[in-house]
Amino acid sequence: MEKTELLQDYVNAIYQNINAGLQAIEDILPKIQDDGFKNLVAEMQDKYYSLSKECEVYAKSEDIKGIKDNSWFEKVKMWMGVNMSTITDKSNRKIAEMLLLDTFMGYLTCIKDAADHRDISRELDEILEKLKNFQKSNIQTLIPYLN
């Protein structure tokens, strides 16, 4: 694979991980009834937006066209999961659990993406590391809501 294809594959992997987090929050945010918890999750959303923009700026700087969002099917699957899971329980605990599961999956994906894309781009490594640290922080922030 040529360098441009490797960069495009790597930036897409990061971008899709970020957008999965954004999608989860966008689907869950309207379900949150507690204002303090809603503000916390909205702050997470802002950070995901910031990371998404970093990927877009990087892609533009490298003349990578067409970074890809998650598929329509993945988005519908996530939306259905959120709506089915919150039909009877919209508690902070339930929503934190859902966010934790999604965040932990994203964290694992960061680890795998780092291994799969070694020595391709230092800049993308830095964005991926920011995402991984952000997700790790979110995990620590959300765990107390399970009590």
N, C-alpha and C positions, 0 to 999 in steps of 0.2 A: 504494500500500500504506500502511496506517495505521501509526502509530508502534509499536504493540504487535506487529504482524506483523513489522515490520522488526527489532525487538529479538529476537523469537522466532527469526527466521531467522538472525540473527547469533550468538546464544547457541548455537543448534543447530549451526552450522558449527564453532564453537570446540569445543564439547562432543564432537562426533563426531571431530574431529581428535585430541583428547586420548584419547578412548576407543579409537581405532585404535592409538595408541601403547601404551596399557595392554593391549589384546588381544594385540598382538605380543609384548610382554614376558611376559604370562601364558602364552602358547603356547610361548615359547622357554625360559623360566626352567627348567623341569624337564629340558631337554636339556643344560644347561650342567653340565659335569663339574668344572671348575676353581672351587674355592671363592672365590678372590679375584675372579675375573671374575663369578661368580654374585652376590657381595655388591655389586659395582659396578652390575650390572643391576638388582638389587633396590632400590638407592638411586634409580635412575632411575624405577622403578615407584612408589616412595613420592612422588616429586615429581609424577608424573602424577596420582596419587590426590589430592594437594593441589590441583592445578589443576582437577581434576574437581569437587572440593568447592566451589572458588571459583565455578565456573559455576553449580552448583546453588544456592548461597547467593544469587548475583546473581539468578537466575531467580525464586527465592522472594521476594526483596525487591521485584521488579518485578511480582509476581503473574503470572508467566509459567508456565502449566501445561503439562506434557507435553514437557519437553525430550527430544529423541529420541536414543537410542543408535544405533549403526550397525545396519544390517539383519542379519537372521539369515543371509542369503546372503553378505554381506561377511565375517561372522565365520567361517562355514564355509570360505569361500575362503581366508582367512588361515590358519586352522588346517591346512587341507590343504597349503597351500604350505610351512608350517613343517615339517610331518611328512614331506612328500616330500623336502624339501631336506636334512633331517638323517638320513635313513635310513642313509646310508653315511658321513656326515661330520658329527661333532658337535664339531669343533675350535673353539677360540676364534675362529680366523680366519673360519671359515664362519659362525658365529653373529654375529660382529661385522659381517660383510658383509651379512647379512640385516637386522640392526638398522639399519645405515647406510642401506640402501635405503629401509626404512620411514620412518626419521627424516628423510631428505632429502625424501621425498614429503610428509611432514607439514610440513616447513619451507617447501616451495614452496606448499603449501596456505595456510599463514599469510600469505604475501605476497599471494596472490590474494584471500584473504578480507579483508585490510586494504583492498585496492583496491575490492572489491565492496561494502564496508560503511562507506564514508567518512561521517563526521559523523553517525553513528547513536547511539553511546554511548562516552563517554570511558572509563567503567569497563570496558566490554568491550574497548576498544582496549588498555587496560592489561593485561588478562588475556591477550589475544592476543599482545601484545609479550613478556610473561613466557614464554609458550609458545614463541614464536619464538626467544627468547634461550636458553631451555633446550634446544631442539632443536639450535641451533647449537653449544652447548657439548657436547652429546652427540656430535655429529658429530666434533668435535675430540678428544673422549675416546676414541672408538671407532677412529678411523683408525689409531693405532699397533698395534692388534691385527691389522691386515692384513699386517704384516711378519713 
